């Protein structure tokens, strides 16, 4: 093993923690997990339905978790144990505490399959999301659209890109739309009945003010769609850190206006996340305020 001085060790650690280095590792982790998810789906759903014991629920009967979710997160945790054993991890399935780390420590925030309902039904639109968070702020992240094999990624201050299955690299830039009346807006709905009813009430006030609404079923992907200009905006109550940490950074680096809860706020608290192209952000915020959407909707 090399014999580094204290100063040299500090320099090496600092270099390894640079956002672009963390971005490269986030891409490696997310792509490895996405390849596993892609290969496992036909095995788990070989006969048109899941094999015995492959699907359970958590929290609500409508909120599924599959054996592949668990496998995907275990794969990422295993790779991190090899590459960066001192880092903390917060995962949707394995837990963790992003607020318990020392200043400057990197925490990896992992959603092993965002859009599990889509994955369950075989609908395109599910992803693996991996973000590196330091001092409460995402500094690097990657989201892989599993079905399309597209990798979205960003590092703080370095912009955002999408790399397609054929190797084409596209610099991401959010929509230039400046009229809310013709904006296409994404949203999502909770699994719990009480929050879902209130979300429906808010939607009745938002929908007449925009072009149309889209509910695609995976928040991380929705945020990447905002980054790519396919959606003009997105809002949703009750997202967890693993739902938005990578995607919000990607959208911000693509020029979007981003308003998300603190990284330590859990989804059960029901706070609102809003990500929008600059030209429609103020007007959408006003509509959401008028509808009472900024009042948290606890689960």
SVG drawing of the C-alpha trace seen along z (x, -y; Angstrom):
<svg xmlns="http://www.w3.org/2000/svg" viewBox="-61 -34 66 53">
<polyline fill="none" stroke="black" stroke-width="0.4" points="0.0,0.0 1.4,-3.5 2.6,-5.5 0.8,-8.8 1.4,-11.8 -1.6,-13.3 -1.6,-16.2 -1.4,-13.8 -4.2,-11.7 -6.4,-14.8 -5.7,-15.8 -6.6,-12.4 -9.8,-12.3 -10.7,-15.8 -10.1,-14.8 -12.2,-11.7 -15.0,-13.8 -15.1,-16.2 -18.6,-16.3 -17.4,-14.9 -15.8,-11.9 -18.9,-11.3 -21.0,-11.7 -18.9,-9.0 -19.5,-6.6 -23.2,-7.4 -23.4,-6.5 -21.5,-3.2 -23.8,-2.3 -27.0,-3.2 -26.2,-1.5 -25.1,1.7 -28.3,1.8 -30.4,1.0 -28.8,3.8 -29.7,6.2 -33.3,4.9 -33.6,5.2 -32.4,8.8 -34.4,9.9 -37.9,8.7 -38.5,11.5 -37.3,14.0 -39.6,12.8 -42.6,12.3 -41.9,15.3 -45.4,16.6 -47.2,13.3 -47.4,12.8 -44.8,12.7 -43.3,15.8 -44.4,16.8 -43.1,14.5 -41.7,11.9 -44.1,9.1 -45.1,7.8 -46.5,4.4 -45.4,1.8 -47.3,-0.9 -50.3,-0.7 -51.8,2.2 -51.3,0.3 -47.6,-0.3 -45.7,2.7 -42.1,3.8 -40.5,6.6 -37.6,8.9 -35.9,7.0 -36.1,3.7 -34.3,5.4 -31.7,7.1 -31.0,3.8 -30.3,1.9 -28.1,4.8 -26.1,4.6 -25.5,0.9 -24.7,1.2 -22.2,3.9 -20.4,1.8 -20.3,-1.1 -18.8,1.1 -16.0,1.9 -15.5,-1.6 -16.2,-3.9 -16.7,-1.9 -16.6,-5.0 -19.6,-6.7 -23.1,-6.6 -26.1,-5.2 -29.8,-6.0 -31.8,-3.6 -35.6,-3.2 -35.5,0.5 -32.5,0.7 -32.9,-2.6 -30.2,-4.9 -30.1,-8.5 -28.9,-11.2 -28.9,-13.7 -26.6,-11.6 -23.3,-12.1 -20.4,-14.4 -20.0,-17.7 -18.4,-17.0 -19.3,-13.3 -20.8,-11.9 -24.1,-10.1 -25.4,-8.0 -29.2,-8.3 -30.5,-5.3 -33.9,-4.4 -33.3,-0.9 -36.4,-1.0 -38.4,-4.3 -41.7,-3.5 -42.2,0.0 -45.8,0.1 -44.7,-0.5 -42.1,2.2 -44.8,4.6 -47.1,4.0 -44.4,3.9 -45.0,0.3 -42.0,-1.7 -41.1,-4.4 -39.1,-3.0 -35.6,-3.9 -32.7,-3.5 -31.7,-6.7 -28.4,-7.3 -27.3,-10.6 -24.2,-11.7 -25.3,-14.2 -22.9,-16.3 -24.0,-18.7 -27.6,-18.3 -27.2,-19.1 -27.0,-16.7 -23.7,-17.2 -23.8,-14.5 -26.4,-12.0 -27.6,-9.6 -31.0,-8.3 -31.2,-5.4 -34.3,-4.8 -34.2,-1.1 -36.5,-0.2 -35.0,-2.8 -31.4,-2.4 -30.9,-6.1 -28.6,-7.5 -29.3,-11.0 -26.6,-12.5 -25.3,-15.8 -22.6,-17.2 -23.1,-20.4 -21.9,-23.3 -21.1,-21.0 -24.4,-20.8 -26.6,-17.7 -26.5,-15.2 -28.4,-12.2 -26.5,-9.3 -28.6,-7.2 -28.3,-3.5 -26.5,-4.1 -23.9,-6.3 -25.4,-9.6 -24.7,-12.3 -27.2,-15.1 -26.7,-18.2 -30.0,-18.8 -31.8,-22.1 -35.3,-22.6 -38.1,-24.1 -38.2,-27.7 -42.0,-27.9 -43.1,-31.1 -46.9,-30.6 -48.4,-28.5 -51.6,-28.2 -49.8,-25.9 -47.5,-24.2 -47.5,-20.4 -47.2,-19.6 -46.3,-16.3 -47.5,-15.2 -47.9,-12.1 -50.3,-10.8 -49.9,-9.2 -50.8,-5.7 -52.8,-6.8 -56.5,-7.7 -56.6,-10.9 -53.6,-12.6 -54.8,-11.3 -58.2,-13.0 -56.6,-16.3 -54.2,-16.0 -57.3,-15.4 -58.8,-18.6 -55.7,-20.6 -55.5,-19.1 -59.0,-20.5 -57.6,-24.0 -54.4,-23.5 -55.7,-21.6 -57.8,-24.5 -54.8,-26.8 -52.4,-24.6 -52.2,-22.8 -52.6,-19.3 -51.4,-17.1 -49.3,-13.9 -49.0,-11.2 -46.2,-9.0 -45.5,-7.1 -41.8,-7.7 -40.8,-11.0 -37.1,-10.6 -38.0,-10.1 -40.4,-13.1 -37.6,-15.3 -35.4,-14.1 -38.3,-14.9 -38.3,-18.5 -34.6,-18.6 -35.0,-17.4 -37.9,-19.8 -40.4,-17.0 -42.4,-18.4 -42.5,-22.1 -43.0,-21.5 -43.6,-18.9 -45.1,-19.0 -45.9,-16.4 -46.5,-16.0 -44.7,-13.5 -41.6,-12.6 -38.8,-11.0 -35.2,-12.1 -34.5,-9.0 -37.3,-10.1 -35.8,-13.5 -32.2,-13.8 -30.6,-12.9 -33.5,-14.1 -33.7,-17.5 -30.0,-18.1 -30.3,-17.0 -33.2,-19.4 -31.4,-22.3 -28.3,-21.8 -30.5,-21.9 -31.8,-25.3 -35.0,-24.5 -36.2,-26.3 -36.2,-23.8 -38.1,-23.9 -37.8,-20.7 -38.0,-19.8 -34.9,-19.5 -33.1,-16.3 -33.9,-15.1 -37.7,-15.5 -39.5,-12.2 -42.3,-11.7 -44.8,-11.0 -44.6,-14.7 -46.2,-15.5 -44.3,-18.6 -44.5,-19.8 -41.8,-19.6 -42.0,-21.9 -39.6,-21.8 -40.3,-24.0 -38.9,-25.8 -38.0,-29.4 -40.6,-30.8 -43.5,-29.2 -42.2,-28.7 -43.6,-31.9 -47.1,-31.5 -47.2,-27.8 -46.1,-28.7 -48.9,-31.3 -51.5,-28.7 -50.3,-26.2 -50.3,-28.8 -53.9,-29.8 -54.9,-26.1 -53.4,-25.6 -50.8,-23.1 -48.0,-24.5 -49.7,-23.2 -48.1,-19.9 -50.3,-16.8 -49.2,-14.3 -49.7,-10.6"/>
</svg>
